[in-house]
Amino acid sequence: MTFAILEKSAATVLRILILTAAISIAGCASYSHTNVQPSDALNILRVGDEVEITRKDESTAYLKIEELSDTEVSGSLLTNVFGKNVSIPFSDIASITRYTKDGYDSDTAIEVIGSIVGLALFASIL
């Protein structure tokens, strides 16, 4: 009798793991981009936005915005492991591209899978 209960629990856990795998495959993100004129930046950009800034000298910086002022944009570089903070004056900016995420990314999929697996294990104990 005990073996039958364990076998049924294992089958339930397996079904839930297959379901989570299917969800994770479907949980892909795509990114869209919007070109923003430096003169419109204060009206369009927000703290937390991920942007590519092209300076007038044609160098680029990929950063996550942490602060916007009337004169500059500041944030942490996304291309640097330690996220070094930079400030770029609007007078030095030729163009800004804002990237927005559409759909789910891998972090969200991992959180969903972890929750489902945790619930499955809890349910299998009952």
C-alpha positions as CSV (number, residue, x, y, z in Angstrom):
1,M,0.0,0.0,0.0
2,T,2.8,2.5,0.9
3,F,4.6,1.7,-2.4
4,A,1.4,2.6,-4.4
5,I,1.1,5.9,-2.6
6,L,4.8,6.8,-3.3
7,E,4.4,5.7,-6.9
8,K,1.3,8.0,-7.3
9,S,3.2,10.9,-5.7
10,A,6.2,10.4,-8.0
11,A,3.9,10.4,-11.0
12,T,2.2,13.6,-9.8
13,V,5.6,15.3,-9.4
14,L,6.7,14.1,-12.8
15,R,3.6,15.6,-14.4
16,I,4.2,18.9,-12.7
17,L,7.8,19.0,-13.8
18,I,6.7,18.4,-17.4
19,L,4.2,21.2,-17.0
20,T,6.9,23.6,-15.7
21,A,9.2,22.7,-18.5
22,A,6.5,23.6,-21.0
23,I,5.9,26.9,-19.2
24,S,9.6,27.8,-19.2
25,I,9.8,27.1,-23.0
26,A,6.9,29.4,-23.6
27,G,8.3,32.1,-21.3
28,C,10.6,33.9,-23.7
29,A,11.1,37.6,-23.8
30,S,11.7,39.9,-26.7
31,Y,12.9,43.5,-26.6
32,S,11.6,46.4,-28.5
33,H,13.3,49.7,-28.9
34,T,12.2,53.3,-29.1
35,N,14.4,56.1,-30.4
36,V,14.3,59.1,-28.1
37,Q,15.5,62.6,-29.0
38,P,17.7,64.1,-26.2
39,S,15.4,67.1,-26.0
40,D,12.5,64.7,-25.2
41,A,14.4,62.5,-22.8
42,L,13.0,64.1,-19.6
43,N,9.4,63.5,-20.8
44,I,9.9,59.9,-22.0
45,L,12.6,58.2,-20.0
46,R,12.1,57.0,-16.4
47,V,14.4,55.6,-13.7
48,G,15.0,51.9,-14.3
49,D,14.9,52.2,-18.1
50,E,17.6,50.5,-20.1
51,V,19.1,52.7,-22.8
52,E,21.8,52.9,-25.3
53,I,23.3,56.4,-25.5
54,T,25.3,57.4,-28.5
55,R,27.5,60.4,-27.8
56,K,28.3,63.1,-30.3
57,D,31.8,61.6,-30.6
58,E,30.0,58.3,-31.7
59,S,31.0,56.3,-28.6
60,T,28.1,54.4,-27.0
61,A,27.1,53.6,-23.4
62,Y,24.5,51.0,-22.4
63,L,23.1,51.8,-19.0
64,K,20.2,51.4,-16.6
65,I,19.0,54.9,-15.7
66,E,19.3,55.7,-12.0
67,E,18.8,59.4,-12.1
68,L,17.6,62.1,-14.6
69,S,18.2,65.8,-14.1
70,D,17.7,68.8,-16.3
71,T,21.3,68.6,-17.5
72,E,22.3,64.9,-17.5
73,V,21.4,61.3,-17.3
74,S,23.1,59.0,-14.8
75,G,23.1,55.2,-14.4
76,S,25.0,52.0,-14.1
77,L,26.7,50.6,-17.1
78,L,25.2,47.3,-18.3
79,T,28.4,46.3,-20.1
80,N,30.4,46.3,-16.9
81,V,30.2,43.4,-14.4
82,F,30.3,45.8,-11.5
83,G,27.8,48.3,-13.0
84,K,30.1,51.4,-12.8
85,N,28.0,54.6,-12.5
86,V,28.3,57.2,-15.3
87,S,26.8,60.6,-15.9
88,I,26.3,61.9,-19.4
89,P,25.4,65.5,-20.1
90,F,22.5,65.9,-22.5
91,S,24.7,68.3,-24.5
92,D,27.0,65.4,-25.3
93,I,24.2,63.0,-26.5
94,A,23.5,62.5,-30.2
95,S,20.8,59.8,-29.8
96,I,19.1,57.6,-27.2
97,T,17.5,54.2,-27.7
98,R,15.3,52.9,-24.9
99,Y,14.8,49.1,-24.7
100,T,11.7,47.6,-23.3
101,K,11.0,44.0,-22.5
102,D,8.0,42.3,-24.0
103,G,7.0,39.0,-22.5
104,Y,8.7,36.9,-19.8
105,D,12.5,36.6,-19.4
106,S,14.5,33.8,-17.9
107,D,14.4,35.2,-14.4
108,T,10.6,35.2,-14.4
109,A,10.5,31.7,-15.8
110,I,12.8,30.5,-13.1
111,E,10.7,32.0,-10.4
112,V,7.5,30.4,-11.8
113,I,9.2,27.0,-12.2
114,G,10.6,27.2,-8.6
115,S,7.2,28.0,-7.2
116,I,5.5,25.2,-9.1
117,V,8.2,22.7,-8.1
118,G,7.9,23.8,-4.5
119,L,4.2,23.4,-4.6
120,A,4.5,20.0,-6.3
121,L,6.9,18.7,-3.6
122,F,4.6,20.0,-0.9
123,A,1.6,18.4,-2.5
124,S,3.5,15.1,-2.8
125,I,4.1,15.0,0.9
126,L,0.4,15.4,1.7
